[in-house]
């Protein structure tokens, strides 16, 4: 397995792809965030995908390990991501790696009409 990093500035999203014999078999899309609770930056994993034929072979673990390595090397305080409640196989993998599910935080989202309505209610720029 070979990992390829595309360098980016801290405000950009970054992608890591796992290559096997020049075939992309999985990727992680992540970006830098800031924890006001910790007072330190962290990484947020937006997407983790492994091709079905490659699942269970350590590809996802390798991608997560690379992200953890980057976070530690930069002195960041944490690595966060969201997972669908129904995705029990992914949740089991994450727990096996030492991740904990946070019961005290809820994922919130604005989209579609609600997003447009709130945007329309924003004060005019000076």
Number of C-alpha atoms within 10 A of each C-alpha: 12 12 16 13 12 9 11 11 9 11 9 11 16 18 20 20 22 23 16 13 9 9 9 15 20 22 22 21 17 21 17 18 18 15 13 8 6 11 10 13 18 23 22 19 21 16 13 18 15 20 12 9 8 12 13 11 10 12 24 24 14 16 22 20 13 16 20 17 12 15 18 14 9 11 12 20 16 17 20 13 12 14 14 8 8 8 9 11 8 14 18 12 14 17 11 10 12 9 13 10 13 8 6 5 7 8 5 5 7 10 9 7 9 11 11 11 12 11 10 10 8 8 7 6 4 3
